[in-house]
């Protein structure tokens, strides 16, 4: 009898603690997002696929004829196109995830008032965070699958390990989406949102996307190695040729920590904003 009472009290306490945060119904947020995308936003999603492909053709094929072979992971010589292709895939995963979890979230939060309406129902902030981030991951996965297929058609895939670039891209998208949504929850104006684009451009240009890290001075290398995109570029570049080092789990761990921190901050911010 007393055990049953204690168990009931424990369950009630658990429900009071987590009930406002998570109702286990993130699929409702996902369903709504998919219907909105298929209803008119699919052309916007499709356009994001062509950007890395155009970079690959122009830089990898065009400049590749001039550059020739370069040193890949493990010191193996590879073509310039094979060198930059995994990096462009990481950039594509970052761009798709960030745009989905920042500008889309910003409009839903401040103009559509969508999240306020969702939280008037049984949905909690963690349901919304999981749903929105899943949609960003889906976009990143579609980009990764399509770009990997293009790499295959161009003869840039030489090992079965390269197929792991797709889940690797999803991991990269997960990290950027969770952090992106967390940062967006603090933004209140369009001018503040421009800082996100301002931060993405240097990462794209300086994260060893088009040339090796060794071309920079040592102090610049340390700064680049602290950037999240560099870890994604290095991870996918190693996977693309099936060469793994002691740094590989560090790259993966970087994104796992990034994802956990972003999810926690996003959930707490949505709770603070809309569940006062």
N, C-alpha and C positions, 0 to 999 in steps of 0.2 A: 504494500500500500504506500509506504513512505517513499520507496524507490520510484513508483509510478508518479508520485507527486513531484519528486525531484526531477525526473526525466521531463515531465511536462513543463516545469518551470525553466529547465535548460532550453527546451525547444522554443518556449515563448521568448526567452531572452535573446536567442539566436535570431528569431524572426524580427524582433524589435531592432536588433543591431543591423542586420543585413537587408531586411525587407524594403526599406526606403531606397536602398542602393541597387538592388538586383532582383528582378522578378522572373528571371530565366526565360525571357521572351524577346531576346535580341533578334529572333527571326522576323518579328513584326517590323522592325526597323529596316532589316535587309530586304524584306518583301516590298516595302514602300519605296526604297531606293532603286530596286531593280525595275519596278513599274515606271518610275519617273525617268530612268535612263532609257528604257526601251520606248517610252512614249515620245521622246524628242531630243534626248541628249546623246544618243549613240554616235552621231557624227562628230561631236566634240571628243568623245573617247577615241574614236577611230583615228582622228587627226594626230593624236599623241603618239601613235605607233610609227608614223612615217618619219618623224624627226630623227631618231637614231639611225634608221635605215639610210636616210639621205646623207647623214654624217659618215656612215660606214662606206658608202659608195664613193663619196667625194674625197674623203681623207684616206680611207683604207686602200681604195683602188687607184685613185688619182695620185695622191702623194706617195702611196706605197710603191709605185713604179720608180719613184726617185729615191726613196729611202732604202728599199731593199729589205733584207732580213735584219731582224733585231734580236736582242737577247731576251728570251722569255723566262718564266719561272724555272728555277733549277739550272739556269745557264743554257738551256736548249735554244738554238736559233729557230725563230718562227718568222713568218711574214708579218709585215707591218699591219696588214688588215686583221690577222689573227691576234695581234697584240692589242689593238684598240677595240676590237669587237666586244670582249667581255666587259671592258670599261664602259662602253656605250650602253651595254645592257644594264649595268648598275646605275648609270645615269637615268636611263629610262624608268627603272623601278623607282628611283628617288622622285623623279618628276611626277609620275602618275600618282604615287602615294601622297606626295606633298600637296599637289593641286586639289586632289579629292578631299584631303583632310584639313585644308586651310581655307581656300576661297569658297568652296562649297559649304563648308561648315559655317564660315563667317556670314554668308547670306542667310542660311537657315536660322542662325542664332539671332541676328540683328534685324533682319528684314522680313523673312517669312514667319518668324516667331514659332518655328516648327517644334523646337525642343520644349518650349513652355507648354505647348499643347500636348506633346507626348507625356510630359511629366504630370499632367493633370489626370492621366490614366494610371494604370497599375505599373507602367514602365518606370524603371529607375535609371539613374545616370549611368550605371555600368552597362545596362542594356543598350542605351544609346551609344556609348563609347564603343562597345563591342560591335554593334551593328554598323556604325559608320566606318570603323577601321576595317571590318571585313569587306565592305564595299571597295575601299581603297586597295586592299590586298587582292581582290578579284581583278581589279583593273591592272595592277602590277603583274599578276600571273598571266593575264591575257597578253600583255605586252611582251613578257618574257618568252612565252611559248611561241608567239609569232616571230620574234626576233631570232630565237634559236633556230626556227625553221629556215629563216633567211640565211643564217650562218651556214646551215647544212647545205642549202642550195648553192652557196658560194664556195663550198669545199673547205670551210674553216673549222669543221668539227672532225677531229682525227682520233678521238677516243670516246668510248661509251661514258666515261666520267663526265663528259661535257653536258649530258642530260641533267646532271644535278645542278646545273646553273639555274634551272627553273625554280626548284625549291629554294635555292640560294637567293634568287631574286625576290622571292616571296618573303624571306627573312629580312632582307634589306628594306622592302616596302613596309613590312610590319614595324620595324624600328622607326622609319621616317614618318609613317602615318600616325603612330601613337604620340610621338613627340610633336608632330605638326599640329595635331588636334589640341594637345595641351597648350601649346604656345598661342594658338588662335583664341582660346578661351580668355586670354588676357587682352586681346586686341579689341579696340573700340572704333577705330577710324580706318579709312582706306590708306591714309598715309602711313599708319603703323603697319598695315599689311604689306606695304612695299618693302619693308625691312626683310621679310621672308625671301622675296625674290633677290634682294641685295645680297643675302647670305648664300643663296644657292649658286649664283653665278661664279664666285671665286672657287667654290668647291668643285664645280664642273671644270674650270680651267686649270686648277692647280693640284688636283688629286691624282696626279700621274695618269691622267686619262689618255693623253696623246704622246707623252714622253716620260722616261723613267724618273724616279725620285732623285736619283744621283745628280741630276743636272743642277739642283738647287744647293745653296750653301747649307751647312749643317743646321743652323738655327731655324731656317725656313723649313727644312725637312721635319724637325720636331713639331712645328706648328701644323704642317700638313698631316702628319701622322696622328694628330689629335682630332682631325676632322672625321666625321662618320663616313663620308663617301669614300675616303681613301681605303678604309677597311673593306668596304663593299667591292671596290675595284680590285684590290689584292685578292680577296676571297674568290671572286668569279674568275679572275685570271689564273689562279692556281687550279681551280676546278676544270677550266677549259682544256688544260693539257694534262690533267691527272697527276700533277706534282704537288705534294702537300709537305708542309714544314711544321716546325713547332709553333709558328705564328698562326697557323690555320685555326686552332681552337680559340686563340685570342681574338681573332676577327669575329668568330661566331659569338663568343662571350660578350664582346662589345655590343653587338646588336641585341642580345638577350637582355642585358642590363638596360640598354636604351629603351627597349620595348616595355619592360617592367616599370621603369620610372615614368615613361609616358602614360601608360595605362593608369597608374596610381594617381598621377597629377591630374589627368583628364577627369577621372571619376570624382575626385575631391573638388575640382573647380566647378563641375556641373552641379554638384550637390550644393556648393556654396552659392552659386548664382541663382539657382532655380528652386531650391528646397529650403528657403529661409523660414 
